[in-house]
Amino acid sequence: MPAERLTVFIVDDDPSIRDSLALMLGIAGYRTSLFADAEAFLAACGPGLSGCLVADLRLPGKSGLELQAELLARGVRLPVVIITAHGDVPAARAAFHAQAVDFLEKPFDQKQLCGAIDAAFAIEEKRIEREETRRADGEMLARLTPREREVLDAVAQGLHAKEIAAALRISPRTVEVHKTRIMEKLGARNVAELVRFSLAGSGGR
């Protein structure tokens, strides 16, 4: 079954195509949301959207490729599938260059479309998982004191207790105490996991 928390956002100016795609995908178990043009989708597009975008190449106003470029410019990493009745090599190259998951020429069958959507959903699930991990890491890092953050970053740089102690002007014993508390607060099992937390923290600062 398709991922329950993900939505297929369909952007096509032809009402009959929008409705037929929604019916086809609905029967297959996908949740859909329909838009007549790129501008309508962009107006509804926010950070909470998750799923994939199925956009027609030729649209009134912004084209499917221009919509794809606008999403990238906004930092929206929604996977994109381009569909078209007017496919050509330059358009396909442009779509894939902008990280499209697939480029389907009409008429395509349900198997082709569902395969492209499932590939897009797999990418989206991984993105969501990474974001959830970063968010959880950030919440745990917030439990550390400023001194513990300093010790964590020093450990992640590969410094030993004596080196950290000298840099922070504390005793090696105090460094070890901080390190123990850090590992307890973060639920870290080894230094490699401390390095991951430190990198997550530096990316968020």
N, C-alpha and C positions, 0 to 999 in steps of 0.2 A: 504493500500500500504506500502511496505517496506520503511524504512527511506531513504530519497533521498541522504543525505550526507554521508551515510555509504556504505562500500564496503565489499563484501564477498571475502576474499582471499583464493583461492583454491590451495592446495599443494598436488599433486598426480603425481606419475611418469608414470602412464598409460594415454597416450594422449586421448584415447577413453573415459575414465572416466572423465578426465578433461573437454573435449568438451561436453559430455552429461550433466554433472552437470552445466556447463556454460549455455547451451541451456535451460535446465529445469528452472534454476533460472532466466535467462534473460526473459523468457516468463512470469514468475511469478512477474516480475518487479524489480528484484534485480540487482544491479551493481556488476560485478565480475572482478577479476584480477587473472590470472592463472600462476602457477609456477610448474616446473617439480621436484624440490627437495627443501629441507630445506635451503640449502646454497644459492640458488637463491633468495628465499624469504628474508632471513636474509640480503643479500646484498642490497635489496631494502627497507628493513625495517628502518623507521626513526620515529622521534617523531610525525610527522604529520599524520601518518596512523590512520584511524578510521574505525571501522566496526567490523568484526570478522574473525577468521581464521578457515577454514575447512581443516584439515590435515589428510592424510592417516597415519595409524599406522606404516606401513612398507614402508620405503623410502630408496633409495640409499643414502649412507652417513648417515647423522643424521636421526634418526627415528622421527616419529611424537611426541613421548613422549620426545625425546631429544630436539626437536625444541621447544616444550612447555616449557621445563626447561630452555633453553637458553633465551627465551623471558622473563621469570620471572627474570633470573639473570641480564638481561639488564634493568629491570624495565619497560618493555613494558607490559601494562596491557590489551592487546587485548584479548577479550574472545575467547576461543578455543573450537571447536567441533572436536572430533576425530572420524574418520570413518575407518572401517577395515573389511576385509573378514576373518580375523584370530583373532577374539576377544577371550579373556579369562579373567577370574576373576582377576588375578594379574595385567594385563594390564589396565583393567577398573579401578581397585582400584588406580593404579598409576596415571592415567589420572585425576580422580576426586580429588585425594590428591593434585594434582598440579592445582586445581581449574578449570578443564574443565567444560564447560556448559553441554555437553552431550557426550555420547559414543555410536555411531551408528554402528551396524553390517550390512554389505552388505549381501543381497540386502535390501535396505530400500526404502520406497516410498517418493514421493514429500512432502506429509503431514508431515512425520516424520522430514525430513530435514528442511523444512521451519519452523516447530515448534521450532526446536533447534536454527535455525538462528534468529528467532524472539526473543527468550529468550535471546540470546547473544546480540542482538541489544538493547534490553531493558536495559541490564546491561551497555552497552557501552554509551547509551544516558545519563544515570545517571552519569557515570564517566565524560563525556564531560560537563554536566551541572555543576558538582562540580568544574571542572577545570576553566570553564568560570566564575563562582562565585568567585573563589580565585583570578583570574586575575583581575576582576573588583574591588574586595576588595583592591588588591594591588595598583591599579591605584588611588583609592580614598585615601588610606592611605598615598600615596606619596604627597598628598596636605597638609598634616599636618606639622607643624613646629616641630623641635625636642622637644620643651617644651610641645606642644600639645600631642605628642606621650607619653611623660612621664605621663602626666595627664591621658590620655586614659588608659594606662597600670595600673595606680594606681586605677582608677575607676573600672577597670575589676577585680582587686584583692579584691574589696569590701570595699575599704577605703572611708571614708567620707571626705567632703571638708576640715574640720579642720585637719584631719590626713594627707591629701595630702599636705595641706599648710605647715604643720610642716616639713614634709619630704623634700619638695622642697624649703623650706624657702621663701615662698610667702604668700600673704594674702588669707584667705578663699574666699574673694570677687574675687580675681584674678583667683582662681581655678574655680569659677562658670562661670566667663567670658570665660575662656578657654574651659570649658565643653560645654557651649552654642555654641561656634564657632566650636568645634569638631563635635557636633551633626548636625550642619548646613552643614559642609563640607562633612560629611559621609552620610547625609540623614537618620540618625538614629532616630528612634522614641522613644526609651527607653534605659535603661541601659543594658538590655539583648542583644540588637543589638550592643551596644558598646563592650560588652564582646566578641561577635562573631568576630568583627573587630580586637580586640586585639589578639585573638587567631590566626586569619588568619595572622596577622603581625608577631607574634612570630614564626609561622611555616615557614615563608618565610625568616627569618633572620638567 
